[in-house]
Amino acid sequence: MDETKILVNTIINALQEKKGKRIVTLDLTALEGSICKYFIICQGNVPTQVAALSDSVWDLVYEQLHEKPLGAVGMKEAQWIAMDYGTVILHIFIPSTREYYNLENLWADADTTEIPDIL
């Protein structure tokens, strides 16, 4: 498995540990001019959970892969946190913000994989 796929799987595991909902991966590798190889999109019910999801990803990716994001924004408000790992960009939303920006539709040409919620 290549490094990017390992990173994607590690991020998904971290999101699932904190009960992230509606996790989706968008494979952008076949799209010319895309800014990364994968988007991962998920949501938390409230800003506190969005922040916890972000913290979980930060910690698990660093612990297992010794990588930190190149950048992260939205941590203070926790309505929409974006974490840039270079080949993978993670977006964590509260539901209303996710619905408003609708990134899945914006990148509709990407190969989309829905990850089942863990109950």
KEVEX-960701 format. One line per field, with one value per atom (N, C-alpha, C): atom name; residue in one letter; x, y, z. Coordinates in nm, 4 decimals. Atoms other than C-alpha are relative to their C-alpha. Layout:
<sites>
atome = [CA/...] .
residu = [A/...] .
px = [X/...] .
py = [Y/...] .
pz = [Z/...] .
</sites>
This chain:
<sites>
atome = [N/CA/C/N/CA/C/N/CA/C/N/CA/C/N/CA/C/N/CA/C/N/CA/C/N/CA/C/N/CA/C/N/CA/C/N/CA/C/N/CA/C/N/CA/C/N/CA/C/N/CA/C/N/CA/C/N/CA/C/N/CA/C/N/CA/C/N/CA/C/N/CA/C/N/CA/C/N/CA/C/N/CA/C/N/CA/C/N/CA/C/N/CA/C/N/CA/C/N/CA/C/N/CA/C/N/CA/C/N/CA/C/N/CA/C/N/CA/C/N/CA/C/N/CA/C/N/CA/C/N/CA/C/N/CA/C/N/CA/C/N/CA/C/N/CA/C/N/CA/C/N/CA/C/N/CA/C/N/CA/C/N/CA/C/N/CA/C/N/CA/C/N/CA/C/N/CA/C/N/CA/C/N/CA/C/N/CA/C/N/CA/C/N/CA/C/N/CA/C/N/CA/C/N/CA/C/N/CA/C/N/CA/C/N/CA/C/N/CA/C/N/CA/C/N/CA/C/N/CA/C/N/CA/C/N/CA/C/N/CA/C/N/CA/C/N/CA/C/N/CA/C/N/CA/C/N/CA/C/N/CA/C/N/CA/C/N/CA/C/N/CA/C/N/CA/C/N/CA/C/N/CA/C/N/CA/C/N/CA/C/N/CA/C/N/CA/C/N/CA/C/N/CA/C/N/CA/C/N/CA/C/N/CA/C/N/CA/C/N/CA/C/N/CA/C/N/CA/C/N/CA/C/N/CA/C/N/CA/C/N/CA/C/N/CA/C/N/CA/C/N/CA/C/N/CA/C/N/CA/C/N/CA/C/N/CA/C/N/CA/C/N/CA/C/N/CA/C/N/CA/C/N/CA/C/N/CA/C/N/CA/C/N/CA/C/N/CA/C/N/CA/C/N/CA/C/N/CA/C/N/CA/C/N/CA/C] .
residu = [M/M/M/D/D/D/E/E/E/T/T/T/K/K/K/I/I/I/L/L/L/V/V/V/N/N/N/T/T/T/I/I/I/I/I/I/N/N/N/A/A/A/L/L/L/Q/Q/Q/E/E/E/K/K/K/K/K/K/G/G/G/K/K/K/R/R/R/I/I/I/V/V/V/T/T/T/L/L/L/D/D/D/L/L/L/T/T/T/A/A/A/L/L/L/E/E/E/G/G/G/S/S/S/I/I/I/C/C/C/K/K/K/Y/Y/Y/F/F/F/I/I/I/I/I/I/C/C/C/Q/Q/Q/G/G/G/N/N/N/V/V/V/P/P/P/T/T/T/Q/Q/Q/V/V/V/A/A/A/A/A/A/L/L/L/S/S/S/D/D/D/S/S/S/V/V/V/W/W/W/D/D/D/L/L/L/V/V/V/Y/Y/Y/E/E/E/Q/Q/Q/L/L/L/H/H/H/E/E/E/K/K/K/P/P/P/L/L/L/G/G/G/A/A/A/V/V/V/G/G/G/M/M/M/K/K/K/E/E/E/A/A/A/Q/Q/Q/W/W/W/I/I/I/A/A/A/M/M/M/D/D/D/Y/Y/Y/G/G/G/T/T/T/V/V/V/I/I/I/L/L/L/H/H/H/I/I/I/F/F/F/I/I/I/P/P/P/S/S/S/T/T/T/R/R/R/E/E/E/Y/Y/Y/Y/Y/Y/N/N/N/L/L/L/E/E/E/N/N/N/L/L/L/W/W/W/A/A/A/D/D/D/A/A/A/D/D/D/T/T/T/T/T/T/E/E/E/I/I/I/P/P/P/D/D/D/I/I/I/L/L/L] .
px = [0.0852/0.0000/0.0896/-0.0850/0.1408/-0.0240/0.0031/0.2046/-0.1281/0.1222/-0.0969/-0.1188/0.1097/-0.3377/0.0118/-0.0209/-0.1840/-0.0451/0.0430/-0.2385/-0.1525/0.1475/-0.6012/-0.0606/0.0550/-0.6689/0.0229/-0.0281/-0.5038/-0.0941/0.0933/-0.7138/-0.1405/0.1332/-1.0317/-0.0115/0.0021/-0.9433/-0.0121/0.0063/-0.8883/-0.1383/0.1351/-1.2226/-0.1019/0.0934/-1.4041/0.0140/-0.0212/-1.2476/-0.0822/0.0761/-1.4267/-0.1408/0.1370/-1.7511/-0.0308/0.0265/-1.7110/-0.1098/0.1153/-2.0199/0.0149/0.0078/-2.0768/0.1377/-0.1353/-1.7106/-0.0015/-0.0067/-1.6439/0.1434/-0.1278/-1.3216/-0.0268/0.0076/-1.2865/0.1383/-0.1257/-1.0145/0.0163/-0.0211/-0.8815/0.1157/-0.1208/-0.5883/-0.0203/0.0249/-0.7524/-0.0423/0.0466/-0.8581/0.1190/-0.1107/-0.6183/-0.0104/-0.0038/-0.5135/-0.0508/0.0491/-0.6390/0.1123/-0.0985/-0.4660/0.0604/-0.0525/-0.4097/-0.0498/0.0449/-0.4683/-0.1360/0.1257/-0.7555/-0.0526/0.0724/-1.0118/-0.0659/0.0825/-1.1613/-0.0935/0.1012/-1.4835/-0.0765/0.0816/-1.6659/-0.0646/0.0655/-1.8788/-0.0117/0.0311/-1.9276/-0.1283/0.1304/-2.2549/0.0081/-0.0155/-2.1268/0.1476/-0.1396/-1.8089/0.0952/-0.0857/-1.6742/0.0424/-0.0346/-1.6895/0.0889/-0.0857/-1.5393/0.1442/-0.1345/-1.2429/0.0602/-0.0492/-1.2145/0.0415/-0.0360/-1.2112/0.1342/-0.1259/-0.9336/0.1162/-0.1043/-0.7320/0.0341/-0.0211/-0.7781/0.0849/-0.0778/-0.6467/0.1432/-0.1342/-0.3527/0.0838/-0.0728/-0.2543/0.0317/-0.0214/-0.3010/0.0959/-0.0903/-0.1293/0.1430/-0.1350/0.1657/0.0556/-0.0431/0.1802/0.0412/-0.0247/0.1656/0.0907/-0.0729/0.3192/0.1050/-0.0954/0.5237/-0.0137/0.0291/0.3556/-0.0904/0.0881/0.2033/-0.0581/0.0545/-0.0261/0.0890/-0.0723/0.1373/-0.0681/0.0787/-0.1401/-0.1345/0.1345/-0.4666/-0.0682/0.0763/-0.7353/-0.1372/0.1352/-1.0642/-0.0050/-0.0053/-0.9497/-0.0758/0.0613/-1.0791/-0.1532/0.1462/-1.4366/-0.0565/0.0372/-1.4557/-0.1348/0.1176/-1.7380/0.0406/-0.0594/-1.5143/0.1506/-0.1444/-1.1626/0.0561/-0.0698/-0.9346/0.1428/-0.1365/-0.6100/0.0665/-0.0700/-0.3597/0.1217/-0.1132/-0.1301/0.0753/-0.0697/-0.0019/-0.0771/0.0712/-0.1417/-0.1457/0.1352/-0.4551/-0.0425/0.0579/-0.6744/-0.1269/0.1137/-0.9223/-0.0878/0.0985/-1.2396/-0.0943/0.0916/-1.4354/-0.0992/0.1053/-1.7672/-0.0998/0.1281/-2.0673/-0.0999/0.0903/-2.3712/-0.0465/0.0524/-2.5087/0.1068/-0.1089/-2.1694/0.0342/-0.0260/-2.1111/-0.1061/0.1090/-2.4496/0.0153/-0.0130/-2.3868/0.1104/-0.1124/-2.0465/-0.0040/0.0263/-2.1361/0.1208/-0.1228/-1.7807/-0.0135/0.0190/-1.8940/-0.0537/0.0559/-2.0932/0.1014/-0.1008/-1.8135/0.1030/-0.0946/-1.5825/-0.0728/0.0850/-1.8549/0.0681/-0.0712/-1.6131/0.0944/-0.0913/-1.4025/-0.0669/0.0484/-1.4350/-0.0280/0.0441/-1.6326/-0.0210/0.0211/-1.6254/-0.0609/0.0648/-1.8663/0.0435/-0.0448/-1.7309/-0.1163/0.1136/-2.0021/0.0286/-0.0114/-2.0647/0.0153/-0.0106/-1.9596/-0.0979/0.1026/-2.2454/0.0496] .
py = [-0.1178/0.0000/0.1240/-0.1182/0.3409/0.0943/-0.0895/0.6191/0.0815/-0.0801/0.8257/-0.0819/0.0876/0.5327/-0.0290/0.0227/0.4626/0.1234/-0.1242/0.8285/0.0105/-0.0038/0.8155/-0.0945/0.0980/0.5012/0.0416/-0.0458/0.6472/0.1136/-0.1102/0.9636/-0.0547/0.0587/0.7576/-0.0695/0.0666/0.5472/0.1011/-0.1033/0.8613/0.0632/-0.0576/1.0046/-0.0963/0.0991/0.6824/-0.0181/0.0114/0.6678/0.1022/-0.1073/0.9954/0.0137/0.0062/0.8950/0.1066/-0.0876/1.1156/-0.0605/0.0458/1.0928/0.0373/-0.0231/1.0722/0.0245/-0.0115/1.0192/-0.0396/0.0218/1.0412/0.0263/-0.0290/1.0109/0.0317/-0.0371/1.1805/-0.0228/0.0317/1.0327/0.0970/-0.1040/1.3245/-0.0320/0.0324/1.1406/0.0046/-0.0003/1.1176/0.1368/-0.1324/1.4837/0.0922/-0.0886/1.7132/0.1313/-0.1283/2.0161/-0.0029/0.0053/1.8899/0.0398/-0.0535/2.0349/-0.1054/0.1101/1.7002/-0.1309/0.1300/1.3282/-0.0399/0.0378/1.2859/0.1135/-0.0765/1.4913/-0.1022/0.0762/1.3407/0.1011/-0.0896/1.5003/-0.0756/0.0614/1.4292/0.1089/-0.0990/1.5971/-0.0479/0.0207/1.6275/0.0744/-0.0596/1.7216/0.1451/-0.1337/2.0336/0.0406/-0.0432/2.2464/-0.0749/0.0740/2.0624/-0.1332/0.1278/1.7310/0.0223/-0.0307/1.8891/0.0198/-0.0206/2.0028/-0.1317/0.1299/1.6568/-0.0891/0.0773/1.4949/0.0472/-0.0560/1.7281/-0.0418/0.0402/1.6554/-0.1477/0.1435/1.2813/-0.0292/0.0185/1.3013/0.0457/-0.0547/1.5199/-0.0999/0.0895/1.2823/-0.1348/0.1338/0.9492/0.0015/-0.0081/1.0571/0.0248/-0.0241/1.1921/-0.1246/0.1190/0.8847/-0.1137/0.1145/0.6310/0.0295/-0.0303/0.8123/0.1101/-0.1073/1.0895/0.1176/-0.1125/1.3503/0.0988/-0.1075/1.6840/0.0662/-0.0682/1.8795/0.1175/-0.1168/2.1409/0.1280/-0.1130/2.3716/-0.0492/0.0307/2.3693/0.1325/-0.1227/2.6369/-0.0338/0.0155/2.6839/-0.0580/0.0653/2.5428/0.0795/-0.0820/2.8349/-0.0080/0.0007/2.8425/-0.1412/0.1412/2.4690/-0.0207/0.0184/2.5152/-0.0811/0.0681/2.3913/0.0028/0.0107/2.2691/-0.0691/0.0607/2.2004/-0.0287/0.0414/2.0087/-0.0483/0.0296/1.9899/-0.0874/0.0915/1.6876/-0.0154/0.0050/1.7628/-0.0810/0.0861/1.4645/-0.0218/0.0193/1.4559/0.1277/-0.1132/1.7440/-0.0490/0.0415/1.6774/0.1204/-0.1025/1.8817/-0.0594/0.0435/1.8454/0.1135/-0.1014/2.0304/-0.0275/0.0213/2.0880/-0.0195/0.0352/1.9659/0.1178/-0.1117/2.3072/0.0601/-0.0540/2.4279/-0.0963/0.0997/2.1032/0.0090/-0.0094/2.1332/0.1262/-0.1271/2.4969/-0.0063/0.0017/2.4390/-0.1179/0.1134/2.0968/-0.0379/0.0331/1.9994/-0.1254/0.1221/1.6575/0.0330/-0.0400/1.8258/0.0809/-0.0808/2.0697/-0.0885/0.0949/1.7725/-0.1269/0.1122/1.5508/-0.0956/0.0860/1.4147/-0.0981/0.0885/1.2489/-0.1330/0.1309/0.8832/0.0100/-0.0215/0.8947/-0.1320/0.1175/0.6365/0.0454/-0.0301/0.6570/-0.1037/0.0874/0.5119/-0.0160/0.0197/0.3548/0.0585/-0.0514/0.5261/-0.1169/0.0976/0.3332/0.0425/-0.0347/0.3198/-0.0135] .
pz = [0.0000/0.0000/0.0000/0.0069/-0.0901/0.1180/-0.1158/0.1615/0.0088/-0.0014/0.0577/0.0488/-0.0441/0.1044/0.1499/-0.1430/0.4465/0.0781/-0.0644/0.5391/0.0002/0.0086/0.4177/0.1030/-0.0942/0.6222/0.1452/-0.1359/0.9320/0.0389/-0.0267/0.9072/0.0237/-0.0167/0.8638/0.1357/-0.1315/1.1695/0.1131/-0.1036/1.3772/0.0064/0.0027/1.2649/0.0599/-0.0524/1.3447/0.1509/-0.1447/1.6926/0.0779/-0.0659/1.7765/-0.0577/0.0526/1.6018/-0.1054/0.1131/1.2955/-0.0865/0.0781/1.0750/-0.1475/0.1443/0.7004/-0.0609/0.0539/0.6164/-0.1479/0.1442/0.2437/-0.0454/0.0648/0.0460/-0.1463/0.1402/-0.2895/-0.0599/0.0667/-0.5097/-0.1171/0.1007/-0.7144/-0.0934/0.0757/-0.8702/-0.1513/0.1447/-1.2140/-0.0528/0.0418/-1.2193/-0.0236/0.0356/-1.3994/0.0775/-0.0695/-1.1972/0.1426/-0.1382/-0.8617/0.0955/-0.0947/-0.5571/0.0917/-0.0816/-0.3851/-0.0609/0.0505/-0.4350/0.0569/-0.0644/-0.1871/0.0856/-0.1005/-0.0022/0.0907/-0.0935/0.3090/0.0632/-0.0550/0.4285/0.1071/-0.1043/0.7518/0.0822/-0.0846/1.0123/0.1430/-0.1406/1.3831/0.0298/-0.0304/1.5463/0.0455/-0.0573/1.7250/-0.0096/0.0086/1.7218/0.0936/-0.0927/2.0254/-0.0595/0.0626/1.8376/-0.1215/0.1151/1.5249/0.0472/-0.0557/1.7376/0.0481/-0.0476/1.8967/-0.1170/0.1194/1.5514/-0.0554/0.0476/1.4419/0.0903/-0.0949/1.7572/-0.0152/0.0159/1.7052/-0.1240/0.1232/1.3481/0.0224/-0.0235/1.4489/0.0809/-0.0916/1.7305/-0.0640/0.0546/1.5488/-0.1196/0.1157/1.2266/0.0483/-0.0507/1.4239/0.0697/-0.0743/1.6490/-0.0943/0.0870/1.3657/-0.1186/0.1230/1.0689/0.0169/-0.0294/1.2324/-0.0970/0.0886/1.0112/0.0713/-0.0453/1.1031/-0.1242/0.1172/0.8746/-0.0412/0.0511/0.6540/0.0450/-0.0473/0.7681/0.0495/-0.0512/0.9573/0.0304/-0.0239/0.9672/0.0561/-0.0538/1.1472/0.1392/-0.1306/1.4810/0.1073/-0.1050/1.6875/-0.0037/0.0122/1.5542/-0.0051/0.0128/1.4766/-0.0686/0.0852/1.2259/-0.1243/0.1147/0.9425/0.0222/-0.0168/1.0069/-0.1233/0.1138/0.7116/0.0434/-0.0326/0.7599/-0.1287/0.1248/0.4741/0.0284/-0.0127/0.4673/-0.1325/0.1297/0.1161/-0.1021/0.0950/-0.0725/0.0406/-0.0518/0.1458/0.0724/-0.0727/0.2592/0.0675/-0.0812/0.5380/0.0297/-0.0337/0.5857/0.1046/-0.1060/0.9107/0.0233/-0.0064/0.9257/0.1123/-0.0662/1.1439/-0.1142/0.1112/0.9416/-0.0858/0.0799/0.8359/-0.0911/0.0815/0.7096/-0.1135/0.1049/0.5213/-0.1090/0.0979/0.3543/-0.0851/0.0715/0.2604/-0.1070/0.0937/0.0949/-0.0963/0.0882/-0.0512/-0.0865/0.0732/-0.1453/-0.0852/0.0787/-0.2640/-0.1389/0.1291/-0.5412/-0.0808/0.0673/-0.6219/-0.0711/0.0566/-0.6882/-0.0473/0.0404/-0.8405/-0.0992/0.0948/-1.1051/0.0686/-0.0743/-0.8345/0.0307/-0.0444/-0.7470/0.1504/-0.1382/-0.4205/0.0709/-0.0837/-0.1427/0.1319/-0.1287/0.1501/0.1013/-0.1063/0.4726/0.0985/-0.0918/0.6937/0.1382/-0.1369/1.0271/0.0966/-0.1078/1.3346/0.1071/-0.0996/1.5797/0.1403] .
</sites>
